[in-house]
Amino acid sequence: MQKVDFRQRHALYGVEATRRMEGLAQTALPLHTLMQRAGMAVAQLAMAIAPHSRRIWIACGPGNNGGDGLEAALHLTRWGKSVLVTWLGKPDTVQPDTAASYARACAAGIDFTEGPPSDFDCCIDALLGVGGSRAPQGTMADWIEHINHSSATVLAVDIPTGLLADSGAVMQHCVKADHTLSLLTLKPGLFTAHGRDSSGTVWLDDLAVSQCNITEEVLAPEAWLAGAPVDTPRLHASHKGSFGDVAVVGGAPGMTGAALLAASAALHAGAGRVFVGLLQRNDPAFDTQRPELMFRAVDSLDFRLMTVVAGCGGGDAVREPLARILASSAALVIDADALNSLASDTQLQTLLCQRATRQLSTVLTPHPLEAARLMNSSAQHVQSNRLQVAGELSRRFNCTVVLKGSGTIIASPGQTPVINPTGNARLATAGTGDVLAGMIGARLAAQRTSFLAACDAVYWHGLSADRWPAQIPLTAGALSNCA
């Protein structure tokens, strides 16, 4: 068993793949082995996270997740804990493994009761696991609310009940866990959308299935949880041309700050030179806070040898130069208002798709509502299907897509998607998306592939927020200086 380390890369498997892995493991092991291993792992983690708990309530559902909970009850009782079990199953209708665990629990004298206790220090949520696809109702919904309104330490088995393992979407009733022990595999939904809020600290126990020779060649991951990027040192014999030029095109009247944030981020992320083309008539010729930035009229910029970051604070004005940018820029980050222009203009979409045929790198950076506009869908649909939508957008426009939000997803044609584990709610403030666009632009200018540039920038963008001192407010301007 291991706590998930966000510095390391981890394979993520959805429900279907996890079930196939479970089936392959069961054919190689004696009957009931996996459930017994799962119950032992749950009990051990419960003792580790709540060692002084006096009373443990285990809420068991009717499926195999409930069987894992019954096995955990057996061990915790043997170790001297006061354990109370509520179970929604029936011995004559459950799966054979769960029936066997129920018989073992009864033989050990486990205390079963109809309803949850009013007093407990630790709760183990073993209600649904990855099998939950319908919203919990009736007694199960009541138990979930009882769990969430308690002050007890909550450990979810495999995945919090009410959280969808593939997407991170939540149902009407969802357990809010302090810890989640993911069994066999790590699931994508634990790390994106509402997953991080619902799951707490995530642990993994693969139940020793690695000994069954189930490799990535047999079962490929659905996604990867990003690890820390490899830091590539700069050669001594470098010059500013070695790290490329970035041109930020945006900053319509009243929104100049967005373009300057993106430009500052590109500068601090290591771009060789940064140009700023503001979409307003009275262009400033100089920025006293960032004298390194070079201001130019948009029409005077030669995009053919530049990485362009387009859209930051661009308003409707960004639509006019966007066709030329799409047709000529060496590499391109499309953000904010440029995405909205793209969503409403099929000719611009055609130009975007043509870039890949000329081996030109492009990264789209939509938040959920911008992604919904590109998909002609709704933000709710996007958030309920984040991995799927990111993949569809990348294939539709043949480029890399960064679907922002909790657990940002990076998708690119021919690549396994990546879910980013860094970042926190401090990034929910104006301008942080502009900073990310500038950071991606700097990495593209340094000749990183679009997929790797996006993965690296998203990771460091989030890590900067994670490392920010708790007592100091985080602003986009401050964030841009540590890009």
C-alpha positions in Angstrom: 0.0 0.0 0.0 1.3 3.5 -0.8 0.1 7.0 -0.5 -0.1 8.6 -4.0 2.9 10.7 -4.6 2.2 13.6 -7.0 5.9 13.8 -7.9 5.6 10.4 -9.5 3.8 9.4 -12.7 0.9 6.9 -12.1 -1.2 4.9 -14.5 -5.0 5.5 -14.3 -7.6 2.9 -15.3 -11.3 3.3 -15.7 -14.1 1.0 -14.5 -14.1 -1.3 -17.6 -10.3 -1.8 -17.5 -10.3 -2.3 -13.7 -12.9 -5.0 -14.0 -10.9 -6.7 -16.8 -7.8 -6.6 -14.6 -9.8 -8.0 -11.7 -11.0 -10.9 -13.9 -7.5 -11.6 -15.1 -6.2 -11.7 -11.5 -9.0 -13.9 -10.3 -8.2 -16.5 -12.9 -4.7 -16.7 -11.6 -5.5 -16.7 -7.8 -7.5 -19.0 -5.5 -11.1 -18.1 -4.9 -11.9 -15.2 -2.6 -8.2 -14.1 -2.5 -8.7 -10.6 -3.8 -11.6 -9.7 -1.4 -9.6 -11.0 1.5 -6.6 -8.9 0.5 -8.8 -5.9 0.0 -10.4 -6.3 3.4 -6.9 -6.6 5.1 -5.7 -3.4 3.2 -8.8 -1.4 4.3 -8.4 -2.5 7.9 -4.7 -1.7 8.0 -5.2 1.8 6.6 -8.1 2.4 9.0 -5.8 1.6 11.9 -3.1 3.9 10.4 -5.3 7.0 9.9 -7.4 6.6 13.0 -5.3 4.6 15.5 -7.1 5.9 18.6 -10.7 5.5 17.3 -13.0 3.9 19.9 -15.8 2.9 17.6 -15.7 2.2 13.9 -18.8 2.2 11.7 -18.5 0.2 8.5 -21.3 1.0 6.0 -21.5 -1.9 3.5 -23.4 -2.0 0.3 -24.9 -5.1 -1.4 -22.0 -5.6 -3.9 -18.4 -6.6 -3.7 -17.4 -3.2 -2.2 -19.6 -4.2 0.7 -17.8 -7.5 0.8 -14.5 -5.7 1.2 -16.0 -3.8 4.1 -17.1 -7.1 5.8 -13.6 -8.4 5.5 -12.2 -5.3 7.1 -14.7 -5.6 9.9 -13.4 -9.1 10.6 -9.8 -7.9 11.0 -10.6 -4.8 13.0 -12.7 -6.8 15.5 -9.8 -9.3 15.9 -7.5 -6.4 16.6 -9.7 -5.3 19.5 -11.7 -2.5 17.9 -15.4 -1.9 18.6 -16.9 -2.4 15.1 -20.5 -1.8 14.1 -21.6 -2.9 10.6 -24.6 -1.9 8.6 -25.2 -4.0 5.5 -27.6 -3.5 2.6 -27.0 -7.0 1.1 -28.8 -10.3 1.6 -26.9 -13.5 1.9 -29.0 -15.3 -0.7 -28.7 -12.7 -3.5 -25.1 -11.3 -3.3 -22.1 -12.5 -5.3 -20.3 -15.6 -4.0 -17.3 -13.7 -2.7 -19.4 -11.3 -0.7 -21.5 -14.2 0.6 -18.3 -15.9 1.8 -17.2 -12.7 3.6 -20.6 -12.3 5.2 -20.4 -15.9 6.5 -16.9 -15.2 7.9 -18.1 -12.0 9.6 -21.1 -13.8 11.2 -18.8 -16.6 12.4 -16.5 -14.0 14.0 -19.4 -12.5 15.9 -19.4 -9.1 14.1 -22.1 -6.7 15.4 -24.7 -6.0 12.7 -27.3 -3.3 13.1 -30.2 -1.9 11.0 -29.1 1.7 11.1 -25.9 3.8 11.6 -24.7 4.6 15.1 -25.0 8.1 16.5 -21.5 7.9 18.0 -18.5 6.8 16.0 -14.9 8.0 15.5 -14.1 6.4 12.2 -16.4 5.5 9.3 -15.5 3.1 6.4 -17.5 3.8 3.3 -17.9 0.4 1.6 -21.3 1.2 -0.1 -20.8 1.2 -3.8 -17.2 1.5 -5.1 -16.7 1.7 -8.8 -20.0 -0.2 -9.5 -22.1 2.9 -8.7 -23.7 4.3 -11.8 -27.1 5.3 -10.4 -27.6 8.0 -7.8 -27.8 6.6 -4.3 -31.4 6.7 -3.0 -33.4 5.7 0.1 -31.4 4.2 2.9 -28.1 4.5 1.2 -28.6 8.2 0.6 -29.5 8.6 4.2 -26.4 6.9 5.3 -24.3 9.1 3.1 -25.7 12.2 4.6 -25.1 10.7 8.1 -21.5 10.2 7.2 -21.0 13.7 5.8 -22.6 15.3 8.8 -20.4 13.5 11.3 -17.0 14.6 12.6 -15.5 11.1 12.2 -12.5 10.3 10.0 -14.0 8.9 6.8 -12.2 6.2 4.7 -13.7 5.4 1.3 -13.1 1.9 -0.1 -12.0 2.1 -3.8 -13.9 5.4 -4.5 -16.2 7.6 -2.5 -19.8 6.5 -2.9 -21.6 8.8 -5.3 -18.4 9.8 -7.2 -18.1 8.4 -10.7 -14.8 6.6 -11.2 -14.3 7.4 -14.8 -15.2 11.1 -14.8 -15.0 12.6 -11.3 -18.6 13.8 -11.6 -20.7 13.5 -8.5 -24.2 12.3 -8.0 -26.8 14.0 -5.8 -25.5 12.3 -2.7 -21.7 11.7 -2.5 -19.5 10.8 0.4 -16.9 13.4 1.3 -13.9 11.2 2.4 -10.8 12.2 4.3 -9.0 9.3 2.8 -9.7 6.9 -0.2 -8.0 3.5 -0.6 -8.1 2.8 -4.3 -7.9 -1.0 -4.9 -6.2 -2.7 -7.9 -5.9 0.5 -9.8 -6.0 4.3 -9.5 -9.2 5.7 -11.2 -9.3 8.9 -13.3 -12.3 10.3 -11.4 -10.2 10.5 -8.2 -8.1 13.3 -9.6 -10.4 15.5 -11.8 -13.7 17.4 -11.6 -15.0 16.8 -8.1 -12.7 13.9 -7.4 -10.1 15.7 -5.4 -12.7 17.4 -3.1 -14.5 14.1 -2.5 -11.5 11.7 -2.1 -9.2 13.5 0.3 -5.8 11.8 0.5 -5.6 9.0 -2.0 -3.9 5.7 -1.3 -3.3 2.7 -3.7 -3.1 -1.0 -2.9 -2.8 -3.1 -6.1 -3.6 -6.3 -4.0 -0.4 -7.8 -5.4 -1.9 -8.3 -8.9 1.5 -7.1 -10.3 2.6 -10.7 -9.5 0.0 -12.0 -12.0 1.9 -10.5 -15.0 -0.8 -8.1 -16.0 1.3 -5.5 -17.7 0.6 -2.3 -19.7 1.1 -4.3 -22.8 -1.9 -6.4 -21.8 -4.0 -3.6 -20.4 -3.1 0.0 -21.4 -3.8 2.9 -19.0 -6.8 5.1 -19.9 -4.8 8.1 -18.7 -1.7 9.1 -16.7 -1.5 11.1 -13.5 1.3 13.6 -14.3 4.5 13.4 -12.4 7.1 16.1 -12.0 8.6 17.1 -15.3 12.3 16.5 -15.9 14.2 19.8 -15.6 16.4 20.3 -18.6 19.4 22.4 -17.8 20.3 25.2 -20.2 23.6 24.8 -22.0 26.3 27.4 -21.2 26.8 28.1 -24.9 23.2 29.5 -25.3 21.9 32.8 -26.4 18.4 34.4 -26.4 17.7 32.9 -29.8 18.2 29.4 -28.4 14.9 29.8 -26.4 12.7 31.4 -29.1 10.5 34.4 -29.5 7.0 34.7 -28.0 4.4 37.2 -29.2 1.4 37.8 -27.1 -1.6 39.2 -29.1 -4.5 40.4 -26.9 -5.3 43.2 -24.6 -8.3 44.9 -26.2 -9.4 48.2 -24.5 -10.0 47.6 -20.8 -8.2 44.3 -20.8 -4.6 45.2 -21.3 -3.7 43.4 -18.0 -4.5 39.9 -19.4 -1.9 40.3 -22.3 0.7 41.7 -19.9 0.2 38.8 -17.5 0.7 36.3 -20.3 3.8 38.2 -21.5 5.3 38.4 -18.0 4.7 34.6 -17.5 6.4 33.8 -20.9 9.3 36.0 -19.9 9.8 34.4 -16.4 9.3 30.9 -17.9 12.4 31.4 -20.0 11.4 32.7 -23.4 14.4 34.3 -25.3 12.4 37.4 -26.3 8.8 38.4 -25.6 6.8 40.8 -27.9 3.4 42.3 -27.0 0.9 43.3 -29.7 -2.0 45.0 -27.9 -5.4 45.2 -29.6 -6.0 48.9 -28.8 -5.1 52.1 -30.6 -2.9 53.8 -28.0 -0.3 51.0 -27.6 2.1 51.7 -24.7 5.7 51.7 -25.9 7.2 50.6 -22.6 6.3 48.8 -19.4 8.3 50.2 -16.4 7.7 47.1 -14.4 8.8 44.7 -17.2 11.2 46.7 -19.4 12.2 43.5 -21.2 8.9 43.3 -22.9 8.9 44.7 -26.5 5.7 46.4 -27.7 4.9 46.3 -31.4 1.9 47.0 -33.6 0.2 43.7 -34.3 0.4 44.2 -38.1 4.2 44.6 -37.8 4.8 41.3 -36.1 6.1 38.5 -38.3 4.5 35.4 -36.9 6.3 32.9 -39.1 9.3 32.5 -36.7 7.3 33.1 -33.5 5.3 31.3 -30.9 2.1 33.3 -30.6 -0.1 33.4 -27.5 -3.4 34.7 -28.9 -6.6 35.8 -27.1 -5.6 36.9 -23.6 -8.0 39.8 -23.0 -8.6 40.0 -26.8 -12.3 40.6 -26.8 -13.9 40.7 -30.2 -10.9 42.5 -31.5 -8.8 39.4 -31.6 -10.9 37.9 -34.4 -9.4 40.2 -37.0 -5.8 39.0 -36.8 -6.6 35.5 -35.8 -6.8 34.1 -39.4 -3.3 35.4 -40.1 -2.0 34.0 -36.8 -3.5 30.6 -37.6 -2.1 30.6 -41.1 1.4 31.7 -40.3 2.6 31.3 -36.7 5.3 28.7 -36.1 3.6 27.6 -32.9 0.4 28.8 -31.3 -1.4 28.9 -28.0 -5.1 29.8 -28.3 -6.7 31.1 -25.2 -9.7 33.0 -23.9 -11.4 35.3 -26.4 -9.5 33.6 -29.3 -11.3 30.4 -28.4 -14.6 32.1 -28.5 -13.9 33.5 -31.9 -12.8 30.0 -33.0 -16.0 28.4 -31.7 -18.2 30.7 -33.8 -16.3 30.7 -37.1 -16.0 27.5 -39.2 -13.3 29.2 -41.5 -11.1 29.7 -38.5 -11.7 26.1 -37.5 -10.6 25.0 -40.9 -7.4 27.0 -40.6 -6.8 25.4 -37.2 -7.1 21.9 -38.5 -4.8 22.6 -41.4 -2.0 23.5 -39.1 -1.3 19.9 -38.2 -0.9 18.9 -41.8 2.0 21.4 -41.9 3.5 20.1 -38.7 2.8 23.3 -36.8 2.2 23.0 -33.1 -1.0 24.3 -31.5 -2.4 24.2 -28.0 -6.0 25.1 -27.0 -6.5 26.1 -23.4 -10.3 26.2 -22.7 -12.0 26.3 -19.4 -15.2 24.2 -19.2 -17.5 26.9 -20.7 -15.1 27.6 -23.5 -14.8 23.9 -24.2 -18.6 23.7 -24.3 -18.8 26.4 -26.9 -16.2 24.6 -29.0 -18.3 21.4 -28.7 -21.7 23.1 -29.1 -22.6 21.6 -25.8 -22.9 22.6 -22.2 -20.5 23.2 -19.4 -22.3 20.5 -17.4 -21.7 18.0 -20.1 -18.1 18.9 -20.2 -17.6 18.5 -16.5 -19.4 15.2 -16.5 -17.2 13.8 -19.2 -13.8 15.6 -18.9 -11.5 13.0 -20.3 -13.9 12.2 -23.1 -14.4 15.8 -24.1 -10.7 16.7 -24.0 -10.0 13.7 -26.3 -12.8 14.7 -28.7 -11.6 18.2 -28.9 -8.0 17.2 -29.6 -9.1 14.9 -32.4 -11.6 17.3 -33.9 -9.0 20.1 -34.2 -5.9 17.8 -34.5 -4.0 19.6 -31.8 -3.2 19.5 -28.0 -6.0 20.5 -25.7 -5.6 21.7 -22.1 -9.0 21.4 -20.4 -8.6 23.6 -17.3 -10.2 23.0 -13.9 -9.5 20.9 -10.9 -7.5 18.1 -12.3 -6.6 19.8 -15.6 -6.6 17.3 -18.5 -4.0 17.5 -21.4 -5.0 15.5 -24.5 -3.3 15.2 -27.9 -3.9 12.9 -30.9 -1.9 9.7 -30.5 -1.1 10.4 -26.9 -2.5 8.9 -23.7 -4.2 11.8 -21.9 -2.6 13.2 -18.7 -4.4 14.5 -15.6 -2.5 17.1 -13.7 -2.4 16.6 -9.9 -1.1 20.0 -8.8 -2.9 23.3 -8.1 -5.6 24.4 -5.7 -8.5 26.8 -5.4 -6.1 29.8 -5.1 -5.9 29.6 -8.9 -9.6 30.5 -9.1 -8.8 34.2 -9.6 -8.7 36.5 -12.6 -5.6 36.2 -14.8 -4.2 32.9 -13.8 -5.3 31.3 -17.1 -3.4 34.1 -18.9 -0.3 33.2 -16.9 -0.7 29.5 -17.9 -1.0 30.5 -21.6 2.2 32.5 -21.4 4.0 29.6 -19.6 3.0 27.2 -22.4 4.1 29.7 -25.0 7.6 29.9 -23.5 8.0 26.1 -23.6 6.8 25.9 -27.2 9.3 28.6 -28.2 12.0 26.4 -26.7 11.1 23.7 -29.2 9.1 21.4 -26.8 6.4 19.4 -28.5 3.0 20.8 -27.9 2.0 17.9 -25.6 5.1 18.1 -23.4 5.0 21.9 -23.3 1.4 21.8 -22.1 2.1 19.0 -19.5 5.1 20.7 -18.1 3.6 24.2 -17.9 0.3 22.9 -16.3 2.3 21.0 -13.6 4.5 23.9 -12.7 1.6 26.4 -12.8 -0.2 24.3 -10.2 2.8 23.6 -8.2 3.6 27.3 -7.8 0.1 27.7 -6.2 0.7 24.7 -4.0 4.0 26.2 -2.7 2.6 29.7 -2.2 2.7 30.8 1.5 -0.7 30.3 3.1 -0.7 33.7 4.8 0.0 35.6 1.5 -2.8 36.1 -1.0 -2.0 34.7 -4.5 -2.6 37.0 -7.4 -2.0 36.3 -11.1 0.6 39.0 -11.2 2.6 37.3 -8.4 2.1 33.9 -10.1 3.5 35.2 -13.4 6.7 36.1 -11.6 7.4 32.5 -10.6 6.5 30.9 -13.9 
